Amino acid sequence: MVNTTISSSDKKNTLIPILIIASLFFVFGFVTWINGALIPFMKTINELTSAQSLLVASASYISFVVMALPASYILAKIGYKKGMSLGLFIMGFGALLFIPAAEARTYWMFLTGIFIQGAGMTLLQTASNPYITILGPIDSAAKRIAIMGICNKIAGALGSLIFGSILLSGIDEIKEKLSVVNAVEKAKLLDTMADSVVTPYITMAVVLFILGILIRKAPLPDVEAEPIAEAKEGETTKTSIFQFPHLWLGVLTLFMYVGVEVIAGDTIIAYGIALGFPAGDAKFFTTFTLLAMVVTYGLGAFLIPRYISQALALRASAVLGILLSFCIVASTGFTSILFVAALGIANALVWPAIWPLTLKGLGKFTKTASALLIMAISGGAIIPPLYGKFVDINKADMLAQGMNDVTATAKATTEGYWILLPCYVFILFYAVIGHKAGLKKK
């Protein structure tokens, strides 16, 4: 069982740490969810295919694979507080890299900046998720994580709106001009558009550096998972991380989940544009998804664990995700957009439920398990580009069959959402069976 060194009689002492961690969830929520605006922006200024543009998500989330174990090592050496501060500084440096990237209008430089920001977020996530999980009883961990999720998604909604307004302003008119101007004028238009990222990313860097200094001075108490209880006579104790099948299934489940969450939030603006909605309207669509998540997070914080268990919340979320996947593909126009946004309801309680269900009973292996779960965030790097690849392949087939470009784009983009279905089916498997694998029945 996981507990904390902070006694129940001293719960007030956890308020400040919870507020500090909430501010960090706000930060990486803001930075993460601007990808929804960045994807169509990068697609235009760098003249990319759908699959190539979704490398924006890949660059951000693949850093969790590369940096999760190093982040765990760094935190063991310098502690939570210094690690969080360092993470914010790294994110600030990544933001500054957008300036030369915009000047050169070079896609790999943008992706490098996004990757570095992801590396900083990995350090923050590796510290903050297990920290908030064990900062109190394990049975109410999903409630605490749901509250963190509210901060994350409110920040994401703000980030999406702010950056959508800045980066996508006038993009429809620019696209029309690009199709008729000569090569020199085209390059000039794209350079001007690329320069629009400079001011917001300088501002972001300054804010991140200031937060890094403030977190360094913040009061954060140490919390640790309780050791695994001594084995009774005739029983064997766990000696390896590989003796916890529910952990490995949980890692794969989180991999699937992050993939579908990123698709729901990061593709919806591009999806709206593909269906013919003006960019000025489509820029709000990510906010629909995130607000749906915020409302559901609030509901989860109220219901868990008093009225429903973490496992039941996960089962209900998976079933809803399966139903919505069918609805997205079976519908068209704004109705289909709303079904994509409704995935926010299906997704909201998955992350808060998977963490405590996966960390349950791990004792001294909790830190290693947390690093593995952080690595599972790489689902956001792999599954969305697969969606983009399916869209590109289907569109090419439809064009070859004589379908016009507008119709082919809309139809292929809609059918790409079939990739959600197997992911939600696996989440349902974990919610019903997987989270109990290898654990002793009480």
N, C-alpha and C positions, 0 to 999 in steps of 0.2 A: 504494500500500500504506500502511496506517496503522501507525504504530509509536509509540514513546514516547521522551521525552528521558531517561528513567531507564534506565541500562545494565543488561544481563542479569547482569552480575557484581555488581550492587548490588540484587538482588531483595529482600533483607531489608528494605530501606528502603521497600518498598511495603506491608509488613504493616500498619503503623499506618494509612496512608491507606485500605487495604481495610477494616480494622475500623471506621474512622470512617464510611465510606460504607455499610457493612453496618448500622450503627446508624441511619442515615437511612432505609434500606430498611425497617428494623423499624418506624420511626415512621410512614411513610406507609402501610405495610401495616396497622398497627393502626387508623389513622384511616379508611382506605378500606373495610376489610372489615366495619366495624360497620354499614355500610349494609344488610346482610342483616337485621339486627335492627331498624334504623330504619324500613325500608319497611313491615312490618306494624304497627309502633308508630304511625307517622304516619297510616297508613290508618285506624286506629281512632280516634285522638284528634281527627283532622280530618275524619273521615267521608268518605273519598275512594274513587274507583273504582280499579281495578287500574292503569290507565294513569296516573292522577294521582299515585298513590303512588310510581310508578317515576320520577317527577320528582326524587326524592331522588338517584337515580343521575345523572340529567341535570344537576342543579345542580352536582354534584361534577365530572363529566367535561367539561362544556361549558367550564369555566374553562380547560381546556388549549388550546382553540381561541382564546379571548380573550387568554390570558396568555402563550402560548408565545413569540411573537416579542418582546413586551416583556420577557419573562424573559431571552431571549437578549441583548437590548440591555443590560439591567441587569447581567448577568454580565460582559459586555464592559467595562462601566464600573467595576464595583467588585470583580470577581474572584469565583472560586468560593467561597472561604471566607466572605466577607461576604454573598454571595448566599444561601448555604445558611442562614446565621444569620438573615438577613432573612426567608427563607421560613418558618422555624420561628416567628418572631414573628408573622407574618401568620396562620399557622395557629392560634396561641394566641388572637389577637383574634377569629377566626372562632368558636372554641369559646366564648368569652365571650358572643357574641351569642345563644347558645342560652338564656341566662338571661332576657332580656326576651321572647324568642320563647315560652318556656314560660309566662311570666306572662300574656302576651296570647293564648296558644294560637292563634297566627296562622301559617298554613302558609308564606306568602311570607317571613316573618322567619326561619323555620327554614331555608328554601331559601337565603336570603341568607347565613346563617352557614355553610352547607355550601359555597356557592360561594366564599366568602372562604377557607375552609380549602383548597378545591381550588386557588385562586390561589397559596397558599403552597406547596402540593405541586407545582404546576407549576414553580415556581422551583427546588425541590429536585430534581425529576426532570430538568429541563433541564440542571442541573449534573452530577448524579450518574451518569446513564446513559452519556453520552459519556465521562465521566471514567473510569468503571470499564472501558469498552470499550477505551480506548486506553492504560490502565495496564498494558501488556504486549502480547504478540504478538496480532495480530488473529485467528489461527487458534484460539486458546484463549479468545477473548473470551466465547464462549457458556458456557464452564466457569465463568468468574468471575461472569457474570451469573446463572448457575444458583445459585451460592452466595449471591448477593444475594437471589435469589428464595426460598431457604430461610428467610432472616431475615424477608423480607416476609410469607410465608405462615404461619410460626409466629406472628408478631405478629398476623396476621389471624385465625388460629384463636383466639388468646387474646382479642382484641378482640371477636370474635363471641360467645364464651362469656360473657365478663364483661358486655357490654352486653345480650346476650340474657337473662341472668339478671336484670339490673336492669330493663330496659324491658318484657320480656314476662312478668314474674312476675304471675300472676293475671289475664292478659289474657282467658282463656277465660271466667272468672267475670264479669269486667266486661262482656264482650260480651253475656252472658246477661241481666245486669241492665239494660243499655242498652235492651233490647227491651221492657222492661216498666215502666220508671220514667217519670215525667212529665218535662217539658222542664227544669224547674229542677233536679231531682235528676240528670238526665242531664248537664247542664252542669257540675254540681259534681263528678261522677265523672270526667269528662273532664279537668277542671282539675287534679284531684288526680293523675291519671295523667300529665299533661303535666309536672307539677312534678318527676317522678322523674328527669328529665334534668339537673336543676340541679347536684347534687353531682358526678356523674361528669364533667360538662363543665367545672366549675371546676377539678377535679383535673387534667383533661387540659390546660387552659390553663396552669396552674402548671408542669407538667412540660415543656411545649413552650417556655415562656419560659426555664426553666433550661437546657434543651438548646441553645437559641439562643445563650445566653451561653457555654456550654462549647465549642460548635462554633467560635465566633469566636476562641477561643484555641487551637484544635487545629492540629497541624502537618500541613498539606496541601501537598505539592509541586506545582509547575506541570507539567502534561503537555500536549503539543500533537501534533496529527497532522502527519506529514511532508508537505511540499508534493508536489504531483503532479510526477512526473519530467519533465524537459525533453523535449520532443518531438524525435524523431530527424529527420534530413533527409528531407523528403518527407511527413512526418506532420503532422497538425494537433493542437494541444493544446486541452483543454477550457477554454471561456471562460464557461460559464453553467451554472447548476444544472439548466436544462432539457435539457441534453445527456446526462443520466443517466436513461434510462427505467427502469432497475432500481430507482432511488430512488423514483420516483413510484409504481411498482407496489408497492414495499415499504411506502410510506405507506398506500396503500389496503388492503394486506394487514393491516397493524397495526390499522387502523381496524376491519376485520372481526373481527380476533382479540380486541381489547379488548371489543367488543360481546358476543361469545360467552362470554368469561371472566366478565364482569359478570353475564350471565344465569345462568351456572352457579353463581356464588357468592351473588348477591344475590336471586335468585328462589326458591331452594330451600327457605328457611324458609316463605315464603308458599305455595309449592307444597305442602309438607307439610300446612300448615293447611287448604288447599283440599281436600286428599284426606282430611281428617278426623282427622289426627293432632293430639293436644293440643299447645298452644304450648310446654309444658314439655319435650316430646320434640323438637319441630321445631326448637327453638333450637340443637340440636346439629348440624343437617344441614349448615350452612355449614362447620363444622369438618371434616366428612367430605370435602368438596370440597378444602379447603385442605390437609388431611393427605395426600390423594392427590397433590396438587401437590408437597408437601415431599418425599415419597418419590421421586417422579419427578425432581425437581430433583437430589436426591442421586445418583440413577442417572446423570443427565446429566453431573454434575460428574466422575463416575468414567469415563464412556465417551467424552466429547468432549474433545479430538479424537483421542485415542489409538486408539480402536476404531471410532468412527463419526464421520462428518463432520457439520457443522452442517446442511447441506442434507438429508442422509439423516434426521436427527432431525426436521426440519420435515416431510418427506414422511410419515414414520411417524405423526407427531402428527395430521396432517390426515386421513389414512385412518382412524385410530382415531376421530377426531371425527365423521366421516361415519357410521361404523358405529354409534356410540353414539347419534347423533341419531335414527336409525331405531329403535333399541332403546327409547329413552325413550317415543316415541309409540306403539310397538307393545305396551308393557307397562302394568301398572297397579299401584297401591298402593306398598308399600315397595320392590318390585323396580324400579319406575320411578324412585323417589327415589335408589336406589343407582346407576342408570345416569346420572342427573344428576350425582351426586357423582363418578362415574368420569370425567366430563369433565375433572376436575382432572388426570388422567393425560394426556389428550389435549392439554391446554392448557399444561402446565408448561414444555415446551421450545420453545414457539412464540416467545414474547417473546425469550428468550436467543438464538435462532437468527436471528430477523428483524433484530435490530440490527446484528450484524457483517456479515451478508449484504448489508444495505442500505447500510451505510457503507463497504463495500469499494471502494477505488479513488477515493474522493472528495477526498482530500487537503485543500486549502484550503477546500473546500466543506463539510467535515465539520460545522462548527458550525451552519451554516444548515440542513443536512440533519437534524441532531439536533433543531432547533426544529420542523421539519416533522413528524418522527416523534412528537414530543411532542404536536403538534396532532392527530395521528391517534388519540390517546387519547380524543378526542371520540366515537369509536365507542361508548364506554360511556354517552354521553349520548343517543344517537339510537336504537341498536338495541334496548336493553331496553324503552324506552317503546313501540316498535313491537310488541314481544312483548305488552306489556300491552294495547295497543289491539286486537290480534288476539284476545286472551282476552275482552275486553269485548264485541267484535262477535259472536264465536262464542257467548258465553254468552247474549247478547240473542236471537240467532236460535234457540237451543235452547229458551229459555224461551217464545218465541213459538210454538214447535211443541208446547208442552205438557209439556216435560220439567220435573221438579221442580228447585228451586234448588240443592240439594246435588249432585245428579248433573250438572247443567249446569255448575256451577262446576268440578267435578273434571275433567270431560271437556274443557271449553274450555281449562282451564289446561294440560292435557297436550298438546293439539293445538297450542297456541301454540309449542311447542318445534320445530315445523317450520321456524321462522325460522333455526335453527342451520345447516341443511343448505347453503344457498347460500354461507354464510360459510366453512364448512370446505372447500367445493369451490374457492373462490377461493384459500384458503391453500394448497391442494394445487397449484393452477396456479402459484403463485409459487415453491413448493418445487421443482417440476419444471422450469419454463421461465423464469418471470418474473425470478428473481434473476440470471439470466445475460444479460438483455436489454441490449444496447448495450455489454457488456464484451468486450474483446478476448480471444480464446482464446490461451492461452500455448502 
